[in-house]
Amino acid sequence: MDLTKRLAVVTKLFEAHIKTPFPAGFDLAMLDADLAGCVSTWLVQQGHLDDRRWNILAECEQDLIRAIPESAADSRVYCQRLLDMAVLVLEADSP
């Protein structure tokens, strides 16, 4: 996927994310905030992320991979969207 298309896909996912209410009982608030901050920075910088944020995002990705199977059903869609954004950004912008 070229960068222009990847930016469009991540933008759409991010817009949906910020419009979605935080799931009740969702205990990954810092992960959500860290990931959203990294994705927002990546979008503002048109597909570039500094090493520190890339590492934070990679940690968030691994945390989500572990958390999704244990999440309540109503939180899974929310978590999966976070994971989808993380994967798209990390695959486009390796350090």
Secondary structure in CASP SS format (residue, H / E / C, confidence):
PFRMAT SS
TARGET T0000
AUTHOR 0000-0000-0000
METHOD secondary structure of the structure
MODEL  1
M C 1.00
D C 1.00
L H 1.00
T H 1.00
K H 1.00
R H 1.00
L H 1.00
A H 1.00
V H 1.00
V H 1.00
T H 1.00
K H 1.00
L H 1.00
F H 1.00
E H 1.00
A H 1.00
H H 1.00
I H 1.00
K H 1.00
T C 1.00
P C 1.00
F C 1.00
P C 1.00
A C 1.00
G C 1.00
F C 1.00
D C 1.00
L C 1.00
A H 1.00
M H 1.00
L H 1.00
D H 1.00
A H 1.00
D H 1.00
L H 1.00
A H 1.00
G H 1.00
C H 1.00
V H 1.00
S H 1.00
T H 1.00
W H 1.00
L H 1.00
V H 1.00
Q C 1.00
Q C 1.00
G C 1.00
H C 1.00
L C 1.00
D C 1.00
D H 1.00
R H 1.00
R H 1.00
W H 1.00
N H 1.00
I H 1.00
L H 1.00
A H 1.00
E H 1.00
C H 1.00
E H 1.00
Q H 1.00
D H 1.00
L H 1.00
I H 1.00
R H 1.00
A H 1.00
I H 1.00
P H 1.00
E H 1.00
S C 1.00
A C 1.00
A H 1.00
D H 1.00
S H 1.00
R H 1.00
V H 1.00
Y H 1.00
C H 1.00
Q H 1.00
R H 1.00
L H 1.00
L H 1.00
D H 1.00
M H 1.00
A H 1.00
V H 1.00
L H 1.00
V H 1.00
L H 1.00
E H 1.00
A H 1.00
D C 1.00
S C 1.00
P C 1.00
END
